[in-house]
Amino acid sequence: MKQHQNPAQDKTGLQKQLSPMHVWAIAFGCIIGWGSFINPGKKFLPNSGVAGTAIAMVLGALVMIIIAYSYSYMVPKYPKAGGEFTFTKMNFGKKAAYLCGWFLVAAYLTNVPMNSTAIGLIVDGLDGAANILKFGFHYTIAGFDVYMGEMLFAMCILILFGIFNIRGVKVAGVVQTILAALLGISVVTLTIAALVSSKTSWSHVFPLWGFDKNAAIAAAQAGTYTSVESYAHSGTMAIIGSVLATFAIAPWAFVGFDTIPQAAEEFKFSHKKVSFIMIVAILFGCFVYTANNTIAAAALENWPDLIVNSEGTPWLLLAAAERLLGTFGKVLVGVAVSCAVLSGIMGFYMASSRLMFSMSRDGYLPEFFGKIDPKHGTPKNAMLFCILISLWGPILGREALGWFVDMSAIGASIGYGFTCLAAWKCLNRDHDGTRSLKVLAITGVIFSVIFMVLQLIPIPGLSGVHFGKESYIMLIIWIAIGLAFYLKQRKRFD
């Protein structure tokens, strides 16, 4: 007697339960993480100012949309978990696929523990001087104090959301959709408040292109700092540099829309909708980054002084929201950043586990990672590994993990480049696309290379664009580990 296969599940065991809204929420939740709320005071405003950041984010979004068209072309051709890894394997062979997959693991998995370390900052920002999580033993790594209370709380969150992922993709999708909706509503509400409030002013946003943060801080420590005007970026090269400083990290800022192909086997809708979902997620992400940065400056007349005189990284958006709406503003930002952090953890857990599942299925990783939970139809072992690795994040602390997360931009750029190159190859081979799509594909390759050059190679006159020393060291270590694994498993790549 012929057995009928469950239509909600393919032969791999991954269940098809994701709706278009679930997939959009996964992408948007991954794009917007802790960085969009903390970086106005840490990177965006000092490096690029309001104007430089806005231009960089719009340009970054346009480039990501160009790249997204290659993804939307490739997903229907190869609707399998693994995304960029699968595209590369089918078009350029196993060795190239391993290179792509190895760096994508860095791009996705490092974002999980990094988001978890932001949980302590959220609580600190909301509870004022109470410091309710700063209890128990503590130690310092790279100048960052790690407390037992913050560590345990972050670990509990990591385990909880890992369980959500293990219990089924539908559960994860529903939770992700709720978090993404709350995130969007909170940012829109704050934006409306800023637009109608008399406390915001365009006169507050200067210097438009940012300023030399290191020189200003050094002057403040020497007692010679008076105002930010003398350190403001001016001149053509300085302004170009201020834009490129943020544009260079666009792959990190927008990493998340590319997690969509990782769950391609679990879509319960037509793959033709992928391009629309990706573009909407990218546009929403661009809005949140730009709005958060602009609000932080427009509502705070003395934001440069806050950056220069702060002992750490000032949470400017929280201060701006409190000035605009009082306690409700703080709560609003708390809800938004909490949803951003939790949705980032959820989404990158899903992307990382699906990528490892795909690499295991094809023999790049041990068979252990390719096992499917018979009850929930999820790659349980891969998820457990992701949870285990992520639990080291709260132990290492925020600053040390920042070195690893800088590699996320490189990993994403490599994934983008291989995807666009694979799309260009398929378009020429199969003759099933338009000339404009070919142009978009090769343009995506060019921009992917530009991103890697900006990130890795110091360019005279463009300070603040490329990696710091610690990030270079972490990149070399990651390459060495990948090379060691490749040499051990090289027979599988022949």
C-alpha positions in Angstrom: 0.0 0.0 0.0 1.4 3.4 -1.0 2.1 5.7 2.0 1.2 9.3 1.7 3.8 11.8 2.8 2.8 14.6 5.1 2.6 17.7 2.9 3.8 19.9 5.8 7.1 18.0 6.0 9.6 17.1 3.3 12.0 14.2 3.3 14.6 16.0 5.4 12.1 16.3 8.3 12.0 20.1 8.3 8.4 21.2 8.7 6.9 23.8 6.3 5.2 26.1 8.8 6.6 29.6 8.1 4.2 32.2 6.7 5.4 35.4 4.9 4.8 37.4 8.1 7.0 35.0 10.1 9.8 35.2 7.5 9.6 39.0 7.4 9.8 39.1 11.2 12.8 36.8 11.2 14.6 39.1 8.7 13.6 42.4 10.4 14.4 41.0 13.9 17.9 40.0 12.8 18.6 43.3 11.0 17.7 45.4 14.1 19.6 44.4 17.2 21.2 46.1 20.1 23.5 48.2 17.8 20.7 50.4 16.4 20.0 51.6 19.9 23.5 51.8 21.4 25.6 52.9 18.4 24.3 56.4 18.1 26.5 57.3 21.0 29.2 54.7 20.3 29.8 54.9 16.5 27.2 56.6 14.4 27.0 60.2 15.7 30.8 60.6 16.5 32.0 58.9 13.3 29.4 60.1 10.8 27.0 62.6 12.5 23.3 62.7 11.5 23.8 63.5 7.9 26.7 61.0 7.3 24.8 58.2 9.0 21.5 58.9 7.1 23.3 59.0 3.8 25.3 55.8 4.6 22.2 53.9 5.8 20.2 54.9 2.7 23.1 53.9 0.4 23.6 50.7 2.4 19.9 49.9 2.0 20.0 50.5 -1.7 23.0 48.2 -2.1 21.3 45.5 0.0 18.2 45.7 -2.2 20.5 45.2 -5.2 22.0 42.2 -3.6 18.5 40.9 -2.4 17.5 40.5 -6.1 20.2 37.9 -6.5 18.9 36.1 -3.4 15.3 36.2 -4.7 16.5 34.7 -8.0 18.5 31.9 -6.3 16.0 30.8 -3.6 13.5 29.3 -6.1 16.3 27.5 -7.9 17.8 26.0 -4.7 15.0 26.0 -2.0 17.1 24.2 0.5 18.4 25.1 4.0 21.8 26.6 3.8 21.2 29.7 1.7 24.5 31.1 0.4 26.3 27.9 1.3 24.0 25.9 -0.9 24.1 28.4 -3.8 28.0 28.4 -3.7 28.2 24.6 -3.5 25.9 24.1 -6.5 27.8 26.6 -8.7 31.4 26.7 -7.5 32.0 23.4 -5.8 32.7 22.2 -2.3 35.8 24.1 -1.4 34.3 27.5 -2.2 31.1 26.4 -0.4 33.2 25.6 2.7 34.8 29.0 2.6 31.4 30.7 2.3 29.8 28.5 5.0 32.6 28.9 7.5 32.5 32.7 7.4 28.7 32.7 7.4 28.8 30.8 10.7 30.9 33.7 12.1 28.4 36.2 10.7 25.3 34.6 12.2 26.4 32.8 15.4 28.5 35.6 16.9 25.4 37.9 16.8 23.6 35.6 19.3 25.9 36.0 22.3 26.5 39.7 21.4 22.8 40.4 21.6 22.7 38.6 24.9 25.3 40.8 26.5 23.2 43.8 25.7 20.6 42.6 28.2 22.6 43.9 31.1 22.8 47.3 29.5 19.1 47.4 29.0 18.4 46.7 32.7 21.1 49.2 33.8 19.6 51.9 31.6 16.1 51.3 32.9 16.7 50.7 36.6 19.0 53.8 37.1 21.2 53.4 40.1 19.5 50.2 41.4 21.9 47.9 39.6 19.7 44.9 40.3 21.7 42.5 38.2 25.1 43.6 39.5 25.5 41.1 42.3 27.7 38.1 43.1 31.3 37.7 41.9 32.6 39.9 39.1 35.7 40.3 37.0 37.0 42.5 34.2 37.8 41.5 30.5 39.0 44.2 28.1 37.9 46.9 30.6 34.4 45.6 30.9 33.0 44.4 34.2 31.2 41.1 34.1 28.9 40.4 37.0 27.4 37.0 38.0 23.9 38.4 38.1 24.1 39.8 34.5 25.7 36.6 33.4 23.1 34.3 34.8 20.2 36.4 33.5 21.6 36.5 30.0 22.2 32.7 30.1 18.6 32.1 31.0 17.4 34.2 28.1 19.7 32.3 25.7 18.5 28.9 26.9 14.8 29.9 26.9 14.9 31.2 23.3 16.9 28.2 22.2 14.1 26.0 23.6 11.6 28.1 21.6 13.6 27.2 18.4 13.9 23.5 19.3 10.1 23.2 20.0 9.2 24.0 16.4 9.7 26.6 13.7 6.0 27.7 14.1 6.5 28.6 17.7 9.7 30.5 16.9 7.9 32.3 14.0 5.0 33.4 16.2 7.3 34.7 19.0 9.5 36.4 16.4 6.4 38.1 14.8 5.2 39.5 18.2 8.7 40.8 19.0 9.1 42.4 15.6 5.7 44.1 15.8 6.4 45.5 19.2 9.8 46.8 18.0 8.3 48.5 15.0 5.4 50.1 17.0 7.8 51.4 19.7 10.2 53.1 17.2 7.3 54.6 15.2 5.7 56.0 18.4 9.1 57.5 19.5 9.5 59.0 16.0 6.1 60.7 16.1 6.8 62.0 19.6 10.1 63.6 18.3 8.4 65.1 15.3 5.6 66.9 17.3 7.7 67.8 20.4 9.0 71.3 20.9 12.0 69.8 22.7 13.6 68.6 19.4 15.4 71.0 17.1 17.4 70.7 14.0 19.9 73.1 15.6 20.9 70.2 17.9 22.1 67.9 15.1 25.4 69.7 14.5 28.1 68.7 13.7 26.3 67.1 10.8 29.2 64.9 9.8 30.5 63.9 13.2 33.8 64.8 14.9 37.2 63.4 15.8 36.1 61.5 18.9 39.6 60.4 20.0 41.1 63.8 19.7 38.2 65.4 21.6 38.4 62.8 24.4 42.2 63.3 24.7 41.7 67.1 24.9 39.0 66.6 27.6 41.4 64.4 29.6 44.1 67.1 29.3 41.6 69.8 30.3 41.8 71.7 27.0 38.5 70.7 25.5 36.0 73.5 25.3 33.5 72.7 22.5 33.2 70.2 19.7 33.4 72.7 16.8 37.2 72.5 16.5 37.0 68.7 16.2 34.1 68.6 13.7 34.7 66.7 10.4 35.0 69.2 7.6 36.5 69.2 4.1 35.7 66.9 1.3 37.9 63.9 2.4 36.7 64.1 6.0 33.0 64.2 4.9 33.5 61.3 2.5 35.3 59.4 5.4 32.4 60.1 7.7 29.9 58.5 5.3 32.2 55.5 4.5 32.8 54.9 8.2 29.2 53.8 8.6 28.7 52.6 5.0 31.5 50.1 5.5 29.6 48.3 8.2 26.4 48.1 6.2 26.8 44.3 5.8 26.8 44.1 9.6 24.0 46.6 10.0 21.7 44.8 7.5 22.8 41.2 8.1 19.5 39.4 8.7 17.6 39.8 5.4 19.9 37.0 4.1 18.8 34.7 6.8 15.6 34.1 4.8 17.1 31.5 2.5 18.4 29.6 5.5 14.7 28.6 6.2 13.7 28.1 2.6 12.8 24.4 3.2 10.3 25.6 5.9 8.3 28.1 3.8 4.6 27.3 3.4 4.2 29.9 0.6 5.6 30.5 -2.9 9.3 31.4 -3.1 8.4 34.1 -5.5 7.5 36.3 -2.5 11.1 36.3 -1.2 12.2 39.5 -3.0 9.2 41.6 -1.6 9.8 40.3 1.9 13.5 41.0 1.8 13.0 44.6 0.4 10.4 45.4 3.0 12.7 44.1 5.8 15.6 46.2 4.5 13.5 49.4 4.3 12.2 48.9 7.8 15.7 48.4 9.0 16.9 51.5 7.3 14.1 53.5 8.9 14.9 52.3 12.4 18.7 53.0 12.1 18.1 56.5 10.7 15.3 57.4 13.0 17.1 56.3 16.2 20.2 58.2 15.3 18.4 61.4 14.3 16.1 61.4 17.4 19.1 60.9 19.7 20.8 64.0 18.3 17.7 66.2 17.7 16.4 65.8 21.3 19.8 66.4 23.0 21.4 69.7 22.6 24.7 68.6 24.2 25.1 65.1 22.7 28.8 65.7 21.6 29.7 66.7 25.2 27.9 63.6 26.5 30.0 61.4 24.3 33.3 63.2 25.1 32.8 63.4 28.9 31.2 60.0 29.5 33.3 57.3 31.1 31.7 54.6 28.9 29.3 54.5 25.9 26.4 56.9 26.6 23.0 55.5 25.7 21.9 58.7 23.9 18.6 57.4 22.6 17.5 56.5 26.1 18.3 60.0 27.3 16.6 61.5 24.3 13.4 59.4 24.9 13.3 60.4 28.6 13.6 64.1 27.7 10.8 63.8 25.2 8.3 61.6 27.1 9.6 61.2 30.6 9.4 57.7 32.2 7.1 56.5 29.3 9.9 57.3 26.9 12.4 55.2 28.8 9.9 52.3 28.9 9.3 52.7 25.2 13.0 52.4 24.4 13.3 49.6 26.9 10.5 47.7 25.1 12.0 48.4 21.6 15.6 47.4 22.4 14.4 44.3 24.4 12.4 43.2 21.4 15.4 43.9 19.1 17.8 41.9 21.3 15.4 39.0 21.7 14.3 38.9 18.1 18.0 39.0 17.1 18.8 36.0 19.3 15.8 34.1 18.0 16.5 34.8 14.3 20.2 34.2 14.4 19.7 31.0 16.3 17.4 29.8 13.5 19.8 30.9 10.8 22.9 29.4 12.4 21.3 26.1 13.2 19.9 25.7 9.6 23.3 26.6 8.2 25.0 24.0 10.3 22.3 21.4 9.5 22.9 22.0 5.8 26.6 21.7 6.1 26.3 18.5 8.1 23.8 17.0 5.6 26.4 17.6 2.8 29.3 16.1 4.9 31.1 19.3 5.9 30.3 18.9 9.6 29.7 15.7 11.6 26.4 13.8 11.1 25.5 14.8 14.7 24.5 18.3 13.5 22.2 16.9 10.8 19.9 15.1 13.1 16.2 16.1 13.1 14.1 16.0 16.2 11.3 13.5 15.3 8.7 15.3 17.3 9.3 19.0 16.4 11.0 18.6 13.0 13.9 21.0 13.9 17.7 20.4 13.8 17.8 19.9 17.5 21.5 19.0 17.8 22.6 22.0 15.8 20.5 24.2 18.0 22.0 22.7 21.2 25.4 23.4 19.9 24.5 27.0 19.1 23.1 27.4 22.6 26.3 25.9 24.1 28.6 28.2 22.1 26.4 31.3 22.8 26.5 30.7 26.6 30.2 31.8 26.5 29.0 35.3 25.5 27.9 36.4 28.9 31.1 34.9 30.4 33.5 36.7 28.1 31.7 40.1 28.4 30.7 42.7 25.9 34.0 44.2 24.8 35.7 41.0 24.1 32.8 39.8 22.0 32.9 43.0 20.1 36.1 41.8 18.4 34.4 38.7 17.2 31.3 40.5 16.0 33.4 42.7 13.7 33.9 39.5 11.7 30.2 39.4 11.1 30.5 42.2 8.4 33.2 40.2 6.7 31.2 36.9 6.8 28.1 38.7 5.5 30.1 40.3 2.7 31.5 37.0 1.6 28.1 35.5 1.6 26.7 38.4 -0.4 29.5 38.1 -2.9 29.2 34.4 -3.5 25.4 34.7 -3.9 25.6 37.4 -6.5 28.3 35.7 -8.3 26.3 32.4 -8.3 23.3 34.3 -9.6 25.3 35.9 -12.4 26.6 32.4 -13.4 23.2 30.9 -13.4 21.7 33.7 -15.4 24.3 33.3 -18.1 24.0 29.5 -18.1 20.3 29.1 -17.9 19.1 32.2 -19.8 16.1 32.5 -17.5 16.5 36.1 -16.4 16.7 39.6 -17.7 19.7 41.7 -18.6 18.9 44.1 -15.7 19.1 41.2 -13.3 22.5 40.3 -14.6 23.6 43.9 -14.1 22.2 43.8 -10.5 24.1 40.5 -9.8 27.5 41.7 -11.0 26.9 45.1 -9.2 26.3 43.1 -6.0 29.6 41.3 -6.5 31.4 44.6 -6.9 29.9 46.1 -3.8 30.6 43.0 -1.8 34.3 43.4 -2.7 34.2 47.1 -1.9 32.8 46.3 1.6 35.6 43.9 2.3 38.3 46.4 1.1 36.8 49.1 3.3 36.7 46.7 6.3 40.1 45.2 5.9 42.5 47.7 4.3 43.4 51.0 5.9 42.9 53.8 3.4 44.9 57.1 4.0 42.6 59.9 5.0 39.7 57.6 5.9 40.0 57.0 9.6 37.5 54.9 11.6 36.5 52.8 8.6 38.6 49.6 8.9 38.9 47.0 11.7 40.8 47.6 14.9 43.9 45.5 15.9 41.9 43.1 18.0 39.4 42.3 15.2 42.3 41.5 12.8 43.7 39.1 15.4 40.3 37.4 15.8 39.9 37.1 12.0 43.3 35.4 11.7 42.4 33.0 14.5 39.0 32.2 12.8 40.8 31.6 9.5 43.3 29.3 11.2 40.6 27.3 12.9 38.8 26.9 9.6 41.9 25.9 7.8 42.7 23.3 10.4 39.2 21.8 10.1 39.6 21.9 6.3 42.9 20.0 6.4 41.4 17.4 8.7 38.4 16.9 6.4 40.1 17.6 3.1 39.1 14.2 1.6 35.5 15.3 1.7 36.3 18.3 -0.5 37.9 16.4 -3.4 
